[in-house]
Amino acid sequence: MDIAGPIGSSFTYLIGGRLLEHCDWQYLFFIPGTLCLLFSFLLRERLRDASEDIGLPPLKEGTQSDEVASEETSATEPVWDVLMQHIFRNTRLWMAGFANFFIYFMLSGIRYRGPVMMVQLQRCTVSEAGIIMSITEVGAILGAFFRRLVHG
């Protein structure tokens, strides 16, 4: 379940709308950039490289992922045949790809043009448009949770 994008977008709309109303547009770049820089130092300090660093036992040699990798490399089928059979002639894959393209085409239009249309056509303030767009992103998060509950 990918909710990192909607969470980030929600905060971006909220904070960006307020900043744009009270500050110059340049602050929309300086303040988030500074926050990202600070969080990158925090992340660098908190991330661990090995399981032993956080008190877990070490991983054993020959885990399942090693076995799967060795089975994949021993395949005798040529790469071109695999591509033709599983990708180029797979109509379900192509249909999913086209559907994904059009869904993200619409989503990009809503995300990038939505606040502008709200300000210009609905006479909302920039901050109100940010709140409305933030609510749509919260709806995406709730939809992801609901989907997980229904489909497991």
N, C-alpha and C positions, 0 to 999 in steps of 0.2 A: 504494500500500500504506500503510494507516494503522496505524502501530504506536505513535503518540504516546500514545494513551489507555491501552493496556495497560502501557506503560512507566511512565507516571505513576501508574497504579493500583497497579502492583507496588511501587513505592517508597512509595506512600502506605500500603499495608497493612503493609509492613515497619516503616517508621518510626513509623506510628501505633500499631501494636501495642506496640512497645517504649515509646513515650512514655506510653501509657495505663497500662502496668504500673508505671512508675517515677515518673510525675508526675501532677498533677491534669489533669482533662479539658480545662481551659481552654488548656493548652499545645498541644493538638491544633490550635488556631486560631492562636495566637501564633507558634509556630515555623514552620509552613508559610507563614504570611503574611509573616513577615520574610524567609524564603528567596525568596518570589516578588518581594518588593520589591527585594531585592538583584539578582536575576536580571533584573528589568525595567531597572534602571540599566545592567547589563552589556549587555543586548540593545540598549538605546538607543544606547550608545556604539559597539557593534560593527556595527550594521546600516548599510548604505550606501544612498543614494538613487539613485545613477546608476552605470552600469557603468564610467564613467571613474574613479570614486573608487577602484576596486580594480584599475585597470590594464588594463581591457578596452576594446576600441574602441567608439565610440558606436554606437547603433542607427541603422539607415538609415531614412529616411522612406519611407512607402508599403510597409511590411512586409505579410506575408500576413494578419495579424490586421486591418489596416485594410481590405483587400479583402473579407474575409468580412463585416465589419461593414457595409460599404456594400451588399453583396448582400442582407443581411437586411433592411435598411431600405427597399429598393426593392420588396419583396414587395407584391403587390396584393391578396392574399387577406385578407379581414376577420379580425380577431382572434377573434371568436366562432366562426367556422367552423374556425379552427385549433384552438381549445380543444376544440370538440366532437369533431373528427376525431382529434386526436392525444392527447387527455388523457381526456375524459369517456367516450368509447367504446372506449378502449384497455384490453381485459381483462387483458392481460399486465402493464400498469402497475399496475392496481388489485390484482391478485393479488400482485405484488411488494410493494406498499405494505402490504397486510394481513399478509403473511408477515413483513415487517420489523417491523411493530408487535408481533406476537406473539413474535418472537425477542427484541426489546429488552425486552418485558414480562418474559420469563423471565430474561434477563440481569440486569435490575434487581433482581429478586427474589433471584437468587444473590449478586449483589455486595453488596446491602445487608442481607439477612437471613442470608446464609451465615456470617459471623463470629459473629453473635449465636447462631445455632443450634449452632455448634461449641462455643461457650463454655457454653451452657446444657445442651445434650443430650449432647455428647460429653465434657464435662468438660475441655476444652482450656483452657490459659491464653490470655489475650488475645494474647500474643506468638506462641504456637503457631498460633492461628487466623490471625494476620497472615501468618505464613510460609506456611501452607497456601494462603491466598487469593492470595498473591504467586506461588506456583508455578502456580496456574491462569492467572494473567495471563501468565506466561512461556510457558505452553502456547499461549496465544492468539498470542503473538509468533511462536513456532515454526510454528504453523499458518499464519500469514500468509506466512512465508518459504517454507514447503513449497508452498503454493498458487501462489506466484509461480514457483517452480521447475517445477511441473507444467504450469501453464497459460500461462506466459510473460508 
